[in-house]
Amino acid sequence: MNILTFRTQEELNKAGAGIITGLLQTNPRAVLGLATGSTPIGIYQELVESHRQALVSFAKATAFNLDEYVGLEPGHPASYYTFMQEHLLGLVDIPPQQCHIPSGTATDLQAECASYDSLLEEYGQIDLQLLGLGHNGHIGFNEPDATLEGGTHLVELKESTRTANARFFDKPEQVPTHALTMGVGTILKAKMILLVVRGADKAEIVQRALQGPITTDCPASLLQTHPHVVVLLDSEAGGLLK
Ligand code: F6R
């Protein structure tokens, strides 16, 4: 695990975007696993800027998002589909048919999970999986539990996760109770994982995830078993590392 700590958000964003840009420059057909939330926004802005400067193209890339809320139509302002359109996928040259996100409004959610996994299977392996980190150690929406799922599945969100994500909704009660998420098995199957964490409020969970015991109580701790993880932290998030 390669842990890099940055003094400024700008440096962190440029480093994250640089890794993704470098991958696409050497492998234009790369399969990207993408995340939503506050953490990747600055990296996405850098990628959009690099694309504007013709330094990188997404035209042949494929994108798979980690997760989507159950019950939100793609056009809902707080859906992860909308988030990705507004922050990255709608602003670069990736064709829409190469962008994949589970549908949280499918009538049969189990079938939707199975078909997302089949599609992932067709591509074999994600080349680079971008991850943020939840305060409780979740990755994607794989919440702490006695056991973790390997494939895409329906998950009930922890109250702490709903509270943390309430900032994207008009009222806290509008935060969906469930989501579809890629499983930990799919995440760990990626060739490379880029974990990005910012802020003092995540310092404790960063320490547990990167240096604590490997346990399903902290799903991100399973990343310690992956051979090719790069972690980008700001100095606040890395403040409790030993
Ligand atoms: C988002 C996702 C989540 C977030 C995590 C951190 O697609 O899967 O695991 O990465 O909740 O969220 P932020 O970045 O908003 O702190």
Boltz pocket constraint, residues with backbone or C-beta under 6 A from the ligand:
constraints:
  - pocket:
      binder: B
      contacts: [[A, 34], [A, 35], [A, 36], [A, 37], [A, 38], [A, 39], [A, 40], [A, 66], [A, 67], [A, 131], [A, 132], [A, 133], [A, 134], [A, 135], [A, 138], [A, 139], [A, 140], [A, 141]]
      max_distance: 6.0
